[in-house]
Amino acid sequence: MKIVPAPLLIWLVAFVGFPAAIIAGVSPPARLAAIVAIVLLALAVAIDAALRTHALSGIRIQTPELVRCFKDRDAEARIQVHNPSQRLRHLRIGIPAPPGLESNLEDQRIEIPASTETAAFSWTFTPRRRGSYRIEACFLEAASPLGLWSVRRGDAIALEIRVYPNLRRQEDLNALRRGVEGLHSMRQIGRGREFEKLREYVPGDGFDEIHWKATARRGRPITKVFQVERTQEIYVIIDSSRLSARPAGNETALERSITAALLVGAAAGRRGDLFGLAAFSNRVEAFTRARNGKAHYAACRDAIYQIHSRPVSPDFDEIATFLRLRLRRRALLLFLTSLDDPVIAENFDRATRLLARRHLVIVGMPRPESARPLFSENVESTAGIYRHLAGHLAWKRLREIESTLARQGVRLALLDPTRFSGGLIGLYDEVKQRQLL
């Protein structure tokens, strides 16, 4: 507990103590009065300092254990002040905001009504980064009994703030809305692969659709009816290695990937599919088996909200082996990674050969801003020719990687970084429409 002079004490010393000291040394007739004033002031200051422990006596701060909020959206934490003595009327509370949280008020003055044991206030803040933040201390300040000192004390609290990706940006909402609207208008190609029921034979049914055992039992032709599979497994695999820290639009590639993964999960849930995800760098960072429902979506969100880029190269062999051992059913695997590095692309090609034999593998990659065909834009200078030539070589290298992966059944999709979520949902819809699973 610390004490600092209050404004009242400073004013008393300035307008009473100093003039009294001057008078005591200059004017003999008023010396006694000046000495009495100085002694009384010193006595009051000493008594008030001795009683400082009563200023914050019994005061206790209670915070929620967990606050969930979203990146770049205002949030608040409801904090309670317990005042059992009911003597304290004014309290100042300071809560230091860790890096990544912008607090609107570093400290706040609380007015505690008379005859009230508990008061509450809202601490508002704006998170700028995903992740988990723990606040373990707050600072209290109250006036001493005579108001001459400000008494300060630090209290231990346990407040955890979980910051999730912001999925309410307009471009993300538009991507999800287009996906939901497309669900009703999307025409399925083919008859489906999942058995639904048996029915009587109708002229025109193929011989491969006849159920011969049921035909033999009933003595008349019986046909099998199929439907489109409704519980397919969709996995989004997020690369959080060193290349994921590169900018993709106004965010990093990892931020785009995490947002897109959760939006694909929301779209899959509305279509009745099972959604799961994994994150990896040079090791497997997170894995959630495919399921559906609100509780499962919250579990997926909790699994990846603390994933950050790591300065290591991706280990595709590790994640491919991990998925082969755990996924027994054929699934759609959406890899969100960057393959413009030739060494990384070669490692990915080698690691996914066995994986692509059982599963449908698609790579969603934010298209580098400079990677485009030569002279696809107007060139106005010689320097522009060299710059566009470098972009053309990068684009050509990606096309070669795309052809190499296509030979083993893996598709590479270069997506616009500003519409990355919408492009990924479009890939998922295309798989559903063509019944590629």
N, C-alpha and C positions, 0 to 999 in steps of 0.2 A: 504494500500500500504506500502510495506517495502523496505528498501534499504540495501544492503550488499556490502562490498568492492569488486570491480572488480579486476581481476588479474593485470590490468594495474596500479591501485592505489597501490597495494601491492609492485609491482616492483619499482615504483617511490619512495615510502617511503623507501624501502630497499637500493636503489642505489643513491638516491638524498637526501632524508630527513635525514637519519642517518649520512651519511658522512658530510653533511652540518652542522649538529648539533655538530659533533665532531670537525670539523674545526673551528667553531665559538668559541668553548671553549678552543682550543689549540693554534691556529695560529692567532695572532692578525692582521697581514697584510691582511688575507683573510676573516676576520670576517664579513666585510660589504657585500661581495659577498655571503657568506654563509647565512647571515640573509635575504638578498634579495631573495635567492633561497627558503628559508623556507617560507617566506611571500607569494611569488608567488604560491608555491605549496599549501599552506593553502587556499589562495584566490581561486585558481582553484577548489579545493575540495569543498569549501563552495558554489561557484557559481554553480557547477555541481549538488550538492545536492539540491540547491534551484530550479534548472530547471528539477528535476527528474520527475515532473508530465507530462512533454512533452514526456517522453519515451514511454508510453503506451497510449497516448492520442488518442481517437477515435478507438482504436483497439477493435474489437468485434469478438467473436467466435460463429459460427453457426454449430450445429450438427443435424443430422437427428433425428426425433422424435422416430423412431422405427427401430431397426435392428433385423432381424430374422436370427438365425444361429443354428447349430447343435452341439451336445455334441461331444467332442474330435475331432472336425474338425476346422481348421484355419478359422477365419472370420476377417472381417475388417469393419470399420466405416469411411465413407468419411466425413472429417471435413474441413470447410471453414474458412479462416481468412480474415476479412474485414479490410482494411487499407486505410481509406479515405484520410488521410493526405499524403500518399505516401512517408513519410519520413523514416519509419522503413524498414530496410533491413534484419535484423536478429531477430528472435523470437524463444524463447524456450517455449514449451508447455508441461505441465505435466498433465497426466490423471491418477488418482489413480484407480487401478483395484480392485474391491471388491473381497472378498473370493469366489472362484469358477471360476474365470477368471484368466488365466495366460497371462499377457501382455508381448509381446516381447520387448516392449520399454515403460518404465514408463514415460520417457520424450523424446521429439524429437525436434531437431533444424530445424527450417523452414527458408529457404532462399526465401525472397520475391523479385521477380524481380523488377527492376526499372520501374516507371510509371505504376504500377499495383495496382489496388485497392482491388483485391480479389485473394487470393492464396488458394490452397487446398492440403491436404495431407491425407494419409490413416493411421489410427490407427489400428494396427493388434493385435489380441488376440486369445487365444484358450480357449473355455469354457470347464470345467471339470465336471460341474453339471448342471442338468436341472433346469429350473426355470426362473423367471423374475428378472432382475438386473436393478436398476436405478442408474445412475450416475448424480449427481446434481451439481458438481463443477469441475472446472479445474484450473490450475495454470499457469500463464504467467510470463515470465522473459525476459527483454530486457535491453540493455545497456542505460545508461543516455546519454545526448547530447555529453558530452566530453569523455564518455567511462570510467569514474573513478568509477562509481557505477553500480551495477546490481539492477534493479528495479523489484520487484515482486508484483504480484497482483492475487487475487483469483476472478474468474468469475463464475457466476451461469449458468449452462447449464441444459438441460432436455433431457437426452438420456436414452431410455429404450431398453434393450437387452433381447430378448426372446430366450431361449435356448431350442430347441426341442430334442427329442431322436434321436440318430444317427441310421438311417435305412440303411446305406450303408456298414455295415460290411459284410464281405464275407459270413458268415453263414446265415445271414438274407436274403441277395440277393439270395443265393442258395435256401433257403426255398421258397421264393416267386416265383423264376423261376421254381422250380419243380411243384409248384401249378398251374402256368399258363400253363406249358406243359401238365400237367395231365388233364387240362380242355378239351383239344381236344381229348385225348385218353380214357377218362373215360367213361365206358359203363354204361348207366343207367339201373337199374333193375326195371322192372314193366312198366306199360303203362302211368303212370302219373295220376295226379288228377285234373288238370286244363282243363276245357272245351275249345276246340279249334274250332271245326266246325262240320257240319253235312255232311254226304255223303250217297250214295246209299249203300244198304245192299250188302255184299259180303258173299258167302257161307263160313261158319266157324266162323262168328261173333257170339258172345254170346248173349243170350236173354236179359241179363242185360245191353247190350250196345245199345239196340234199343230205339229210341226216339218215344214213342207211340203216342204222340200228333201230331208230324210231320208225322208219318206213317198214321194216320187217315186223316189228311188234304190232303195229296198227293195221298193216295190210294195205296201206295207201301211201302215196308219196308225201313226205314231210320235209319242209325246208327250214334251214337255219337262218335266223335274222341276226345281223350284227349291228352294233352301234359304235359311235366314236368314243374312244376311251376318255373317261372323265377324271380319272385319278392318276394322271401321269406324274412322274417325279421330275421336278425342275430344280437344278442346283446352280447357284451363282458362285463362282470361285474368284476371289479378289486377290490380286497381287499387290502386296504392301512392301515390296522391295524398293531399291533405290530409285528406279525409274518412275515409280508412282508419285514421287515428290515433284515431278516436272509440272509446269503450268499447263492447264487445259482450259482455255478460255480465261475466265476470271477466278478460277479455282485450280487446285491441284488435281491431277488425275485420280488420286486416291479419293478425294472428296466426291468427285463425280461418280466414281465406281460405287462407293458406299450408298450414295443417294439412289443411284440407278438400281442397285441390288434390292433395296427396300421397296422401291416402286414396282419392280418385277414381282416381288413377293406379294404385294397387295393385289396386283393384277392376277397372279396365279390363284390367290385365294378366292377371288370373285369368279374365276372360271372353274372352280372345284378341283384344281390340281394340288399336288403336294409340293411344298416349297422348302428347300433347305439351302444352306450356304456354307462356305468355307473361306478361310483367309490364310495366306501363307506368305513367307518371305524365303529365308533359307531353312525354315522349318514351318510346320503347320501351326498357325497362330490360333485358329478357332474353327470349330466344326459343329454344325447343327443338322441333325438328320431331318429329312423331308417329312413334314406333317402339315396340317392346316389348322385354322382357328385363330382367334384373337390372342389367346395365351401364347400360342406358338409364335405368332408374329412378334409379340413383345419379347419373347426369348431370343429370337433372331436379332432384334434391335439391340438387346443387352449384350449379345455376343460380339458385336462388331463396333460398338460406339467408342471403344477405347483403342481401336486399331489405328496406329500411326505408321508413317513411312519409316523404314529402317535402312541404314546405309550398307546394305548387303545385296548380293546378287540373288535372283530367285533360284530356288532348287526345284525344278519341275519333276525331277525323278522322285523326290520325296512326296510331293502332293499326288503324283500319278499313282505311286504305290499305295499311298494311304487310301485313295478313292477306290482303287481296284479291290482292296481287301474289305472295304465296308459297303460298297454298293453292289448288291447282288442283282438288282432289277435294272433293266435298261432305263436310262434316264437322259435328259437333256442337260448337258454340262456347258454353261456359259462362262468361259474364261474371260475375265476383265484384266488384260495385261497389255504390255507394249512389246512388239516384236520387231521394231526397227533397228535393233542392235543385232547384227548377223550372228554373233556367238549365242545370244539368248534365243534367237529364232531357231538355230540349229539344235540347241538343247531341248527346246519345246517340241520340235519335230521328232526327235528321238524318244522323248519321254512319253509322248501321247500315242505312239503307234499301237501299243497293246490296248490302251484305254479306248481308242476309237473303234476297235473291233466290237466292243460290247455296247458302247454308249454313243450318243450323238453329240459330237463336240463342236462348238462354235466359239470363235474368239471375237470378242467385241473390243476394239481398240480405238481410242480417240485419234482421229486423223491429225498428224502434225500439220501445223499451219502452213509451213512452206512446201509440204509434199504435194505437188500437183503437176500435171503434164506441162511440158515446155510450151510457152506461148499460149497457155490457156487464158492469160491476162495480157493486157497491153504492156509492152516494155518501152520505156521512154529514154533509157540511157544505157551506156555500155556496162556500167556497174549492175544495172538491173538484169542484163543478160546473164552475167555470172551468178547472180543470186537466184534467178529462175532456173538456171542450169543445175545448180546444187539441189534445188527442190525437185527438179525432174529426175535426177539420179536417185534421190530418196524415194520418190514415187515409184520408179521402175524397180528398185530393190524390193519394195513392199509387194508389188505385183508378182515378182518372182517367188517371194515367200508364199503368197497366196496360191500360186500354181503348185508349188511343192506340197503344201498342206492339203490341197484339194485332191491330190492323187491318193491320199490315204483316208479321204472322207471327212477331213476337217475343213470347216469354212472360216475364212478370215474376213471380217466385216469392218471396214474403216468408217467410223461414225463421226458426224459433226460434233465437236466437243460441246457446243452450246445447246445441242438437242440430243445429248447422249442418252438420257433416260428414254425419250421417245423412240430413238432408234433401236434400243435394246428391246423395248416392248414390241416394236414392230417385228424384230427377228423371232421373238417368242410366238407372236400371232401367226407368222408365216409357217412355223413348224406345226402349230395346231391346225392351220387350214389345210396343209398338204399331208397331214398325218405321217410325218416323217419318223415319229417314234413308234 
